[in-house]
């Protein structure tokens, strides 16, 4: 615990405040809008709002939450681009899974690891 910073060192970044709003159609998913805010609570016009899409995809193992950033500047654009954002997130997830499977397939397993322990050898 000596490596952890004391709680006194935790400071809220007043130059990076965002207001979060959620919109849902109660069927497919949720759109989250993050609006940049100034310290006085007014909208920060020097930064752009950010939209993200979230939905669940049913798999044999149950519901899998999927989310991705939506390219949009308005809520109307975010609604129109919701599907594209989710499709991009699914493709990225598939690519990540293939990469992870390839990494596992190429991994060298030592006899100690097969027995459940870790090898003391350094390669």
N, C-alpha and C positions, 0 to 999 in steps of 0.2 A: 504494500500500500504506500510505501515511501515514494514510489515512482509517480503516483497520481498527483495532479495539481490540487491544491487546496480549493475549497469552494469559494474562497474570496477571489480567486483568479477567474471565475466564470463571469463573463460580461456579455450582456445582450448587445448586439450590433445595431445601434440606432440608425445607421446609414443603409441598412439592408432589411427594411421592414416590408412585409407582404400581408395583404388581406386575402383570406381564402374564402371562396364561394363555391358551393357544390350545386350542380344541376343534374336531375335525373329524369328519365322517362318512365321509371318504375317497371321497365321491361328488360331493356338490353344492358344498360350501364349507367355510368356517371361521368360527367364532365366536371373537372375541377378548374376553376379560374383563379390564378394567383395574380393579384393586382398590386403593383408597387405603391407603397405609402410613405409619406414624409412623417417626421416625428410629430407634427401637429395633427395628423390623421387625414390630411388631404391627399388626393392622388398625386403621385410623383410622375409628372408628364415627361420627364427625361428618360424614364425606363418604360419598357413595354410589358403589357400583361402576358402571362404564359398560361396556356391551356393544356390539360392532359386528359386522356381517356382511360377509363377503367371498366372492365367487364370480367365475367367469369366464363370459362370454357369448361364444359363437362368432359371429364376423362374417366377411364375405368377406375382410377384411384380417387375420384371425387372432383369437386370444383377446383379449377386452377385459376387464380386471379391473374389477369393480364392487364398491363397498363403501358401507355406510351404517350409521348408528347404529340400534341396536335399542332399542325402548322395553321395558325389562324390569328387574326387580329380582332375579330368580333365573335360574339357567342354564335351568331348565325353561321359564320364560317366554321366554327368549332363543331357545330352540329353536322354540317355538311361533310366535314373531313374526319368525323369520328371513326368510320369504318377503315379509312386508309391508315389511321394511326394504330388501330388494333391489328390490322393485317401486317403492318411493318413490325409491330411488337412480336407477333406470332412467328414471323420469318426469322427475326433475331433470336428468339427462344429456340427455334429449331436448329439454327446454325450453331448456337452455343452448346446445345445438347450433342450435336454431331462432333464438335470440337472436343468436348469433354470425353465422349466415348473413344475418340481416337487417342487422346492422351492416356486414358486408362489402358487401352489395348497395347500401347507402346511402352508402358511402364514395366520396369524390371522388378520382378518380385523375388525377394531373397527367401531362403528356407526358413529363417526365423519369422518372417512376416507370414508365411504359410501356416506356421504353428501358432500365430496370434501375437507373437512378440515382435520387438523391433531389433534390428541388427545394430551392433555396436560399430560395424565397419563403416568407414567414410569413403565414398567413391568420388 
